[in-house]
Amino acid sequence: MTRRNITKLFFAIVCTAFVAIACTAVVREWGSPLVFVSVENDTSSRLRSVTLTYETCELEKSLTIQELPSGKTYTFKFPVCGEGGTKVTAELQDGSMLVSRGAYVESGWSVSEQVEQTGIRSNIRRYHL
């Protein structure tokens, strides 16, 4: 191989790697201002409602879904101004309410909330994958 062909090959490899990394970043939403909160119903019955309350930029907002069947997961997505906080409230079939401890989040982070009969367990991941 000539030096010119080696240079072309190297350039092609670098360009291909750049495109692959850029596509992965877009698909995985790296650098996104969004936070992802997945709520899994790990109880034996459906949840009447799930409310996510989040705070960012000195504003508090709520998102609610009605009915989350047993064994199913719903993912909330919302923007934050760099950082914020979240809390999940789940209404069980019998009308009782469960409230999570709350979580500190930053842009791009992901939180998993498992709703069980006796409480809500949280798992915070630094980046959404």
Secondary structure, DSSP 8 states (H G I E B T S, - for coil): --HHHHHHHHHHHHHHHHHHHHHHHHHHTTT-SEEEEEEEE-SSS-EEEEEEEEEETTEEEEEEEEEE-TT-EEEEEEE-SSEEEEEEEEE-TTS-EEE---EEEETT-EEEEEEETTEEEEEEESS--
